[in-house]
Amino acid sequence: MTKSCTDYRVTRRAMLGATGAAGATLLGMPVQQLLAYAGTAGAQKAEHVILFWNGGGMTHLDTWDPKPGRPTQGEFEPIDTSAPGVQISEIFPQLAKQMHHCSLIRSIAGTQGAHGPATYNLQTSYVDAGILVHPGIGSVVAHQLERKGDLPSYISISGRARRATYLGQKCEAYYVPAPGQQDPYLSFPEGIAKVRGDRRLEVLARYNSRFAKGKGGAQLKNTQTAIDEAIGLMRSPALKAFDLDTVPTTTLNRYGDTTFGRGAILAKRLVETGVRFVQINRGGFDTHGNNFPALRAHGEVMDPALASLIEDLAETGMLKKTLVLMLSEFGRTPRVNMNAGRDHWASCFSCFMAGGGIKGGTVVGSSDKDGYQPNDRPVAVPDIHATLCNAMGIDPDTEVLTPLQRPMKLVDNGKPVGELLA
C-alpha cells in the first residue's frame, strides 16, 4: 500500500547529517533541543477533513455572526439553534438544528483584503511573499498522515486546490471537476479492451524506463508518480465511491440534487472510504451588489447539504473522526453599500467547524457590536491551521525541507485554539 508522501520530511538522521554533529545548531538552537520538541502535537482525534471553500469572501454578518437591531444587520434575522445561546442567520434553518455538533469562530483577525493574497493566506497559513510558494493545508495533511486505502489522500471537488509545491507530487490533490462525473482518464478509450489496454501500459512503462536511464530530475519522477497513481486508481474497486448513480433518491433529496449537495454526498463517501482530505469548492460570494438575494440563494443550496452531512456523520460515528471546516478568504463590510452589497472586509470575520475532536455548541471570540473588529479573543489565520493540525495529531511546528534544503514549518507560527479542543 502506498504510504504518505514523505519526500521532504526532516528525519533525525537527516537533520544530524545536515548539521554535522549532534551538538551542532540549526537556526540558532541546539539540534538535540529541536529534536526534544518533536511529537508535541495533541493526541489524534480526527482522521479525515472535509473543507468547504467558499470563494469570493462570504459575509460573516449574514451567516455566522448576525447583529440584530444594529444598523449593519441587513435583511436577515437571527434564529436560535440547538446550541443554547447560539444564533445564526435565518438562511440556515436546517443547520440550526445540528449546531450542538458545531462550533464557530467569530473573531478571525485577517490581514489580506484582496482575493489572491487572502486565498493564499487562508489556504496555506502563510502570507504570500512571492518568493517561495507554500503548499495548501490539504497537501500538509496528505504529507503527514499515512494513506488509507487505494484512493488518493487528497481530493478536490468542483474546483482546483492549491498545489503541493515542495511537499511533492504524491501530495497533490486529485481533481474531480463535478461530483458524479467520471474521469475519462481512469478507463481505457472506447473500443480498447482491458487486455489490449494493459499491453499499452506495459509498452509505456518500457519506454519510460528506457528514457529514465541515465536521466534524473524531479519532473521525470513526478510524471512517473502521477502515472503510477492513475493506474493504481483505475484498477481499484474503491473507484466506485465516485459513482453517485447508486445514491438513493431519498438521500439525494435530503442533501439537495445540486452540485453542492452531490459534493457533500461524495465527500461523505470518500472519507468513509479512507480519503484523508476532501475539499469542496463553491464560488459566488463576492457580493459587491445584491448581497441579500445572493446569500438567500446560497442558503437554499448549502443549508440542506450541510445539515444532512453533519447529521449523517454523527449518526454513524464518523463525525468524531471527521473534521468539517468551512472557510472563505475574508468577510464583508458591515456597512451595506449603495448597490445593496457588501465589500471586502478582512479585519474581522468568521468560520464554521464541526466534528473531529472539536467541541460542539461552542463559540470562540466575538466581534464588536457592528461586526467591524474583534471584540475579544482575536484568532489569527494560522491559528485555524494549527487547530486543524492538532485535531489530526500533527505538530504544526514540524519542519520540512524544500528541495533547496530550506526548513519550513507546516504552519506559519499558529497556535491551536484551545477553547475548541475537546
GIURZI-V697147 format. One record per residue. RES is the residue in one small letter. PSI is psi as a letter, one per 40 degrees, with the letter a starting at -180 (999 if undefined). Layout:
((RES PSI) (RES PSI))
This chain:
((m h) (t h) (k i) (s i) (c h) (t f) (d d) (y f) (r i) (v h) (t i) (r d) (r d) (a d) (m d) (l d) (g d) (a d) (t e) (g d) (a i) (a d) (g e) (a i) (t i) (l h) (l f) (g e) (m h) (p h) (v d) (q d) (q d) (l d) (l d) (a d) (y e) (a i) (g f) (t e) (a i) (g i) (a i) (q h) (k d) (a i) (e e) (h i) (v h) (i h) (l h) (f h) (w h) (n g) (g h) (g d) (g g) (m h) (t h) (h d) (l d) (d e) (t c) (w e) (d g) (p i) (k g) (p h) (g e) (r i) (p d) (t e) (q d) (g a) (e e) (f i) (e i) (p i) (i i) (d i) (t i) (s e) (a h) (p h) (g e) (v h) (q i) (i i) (s i) (e e) (i e) (f f) (p d) (q d) (l d) (a d) (k e) (q e) (m e) (h e) (h e) (c i) (s i) (l i) (i h) (r e) (s f) (i h) (a g) (g i) (t e) (q h) (g e) (a i) (h d) (g d) (p d) (a d) (t d) (y d) (n d) (l d) (q e) (t d) (s e) (y i) (v h) (d h) (a e) (g e) (i d) (l h) (v h) (h i) (p i) (g i) (i d) (g d) (s d) (v d) (v d) (a d) (h d) (q d) (l i) (e h) (r i) (k h) (g a) (d d) (l i) (p i) (s d) (y h) (i h) (s h) (i h) (s f) (g i) (r i) (a i) (r i) (r i) (a e) (t b) (y e) (l e) (g i) (q d) (k e) (c e) (e i) (a h) (y h) (y h) (v h) (p d) (a h) (p h) (g e) (q h) (q i) (d h) (p e) (y e) (l f) (s i) (f i) (p i) (e h) (g e) (i h) (a i) (k d) (v d) (r d) (g d) (d d) (r d) (r d) (l d) (e d) (v d) (l d) (a d) (r d) (y d) (n d) (s d) (r d) (f d) (a e) (k h) (g e) (k i) (g a) (g i) (a d) (q d) (l d) (k d) (n d) (t d) (q d) (t d) (a d) (i d) (d d) (e d) (a d) (i d) (g d) (l d) (m d) (r e) (s h) (p d) (a e) (l d) (k e) (a d) (f e) (d h) (l e) (d d) (t e) (v h) (p i) (t d) (t d) (t d) (l d) (n d) (r d) (y d) (g h) (d g) (t i) (t d) (f d) (g d) (r d) (g d) (a d) (i d) (l d) (a d) (k d) (r d) (l d) (v d) (e d) (t e) (g e) (v h) (r d) (f h) (v h) (q h) (i h) (n h) (r h) (g a) (g e) (f e) (d g) (t g) (h d) (g i) (n f) (n d) (f d) (p d) (a d) (l d) (r d) (a d) (h d) (g d) (e d) (v d) (m d) (d d) (p d) (a d) (l d) (a d) (s d) (l d) (i d) (e d) (d d) (l d) (a d) (e d) (t e) (g e) (m d) (l d) (k d) (k e) (t h) (l h) (v h) (l h) (m h) (l i) (s i) (e d) (f a) (g a) (r i) (t h) (p d) (r h) (v h) (n a) (m e) (n f) (a f) (g i) (r i) (d a) (h i) (w h) (a e) (s d) (c h) (f a) (s i) (c i) (f h) (m i) (a i) (g a) (g f) (g e) (i h) (k h) (g i) (g f) (t h) (v h) (v h) (g i) (s i) (s i) (d i) (k d) (d e) (g f) (y d) (q i) (p h) (n d) (d i) (r f) (p h) (v h) (a i) (v d) (p d) (d d) (i d) (h d) (a d) (t d) (l d) (c d) (n d) (a d) (m e) (g f) (i h) (d h) (p e) (d e) (t h) (e i) (v i) (l h) (t i) (p d) (l e) (q f) (r h) (p h) (m h) (k i) (l d) (v i) (d g) (n f) (g i) (k h) (p i) (v g) (g d) (e d) (l e) (l h) (a 999))
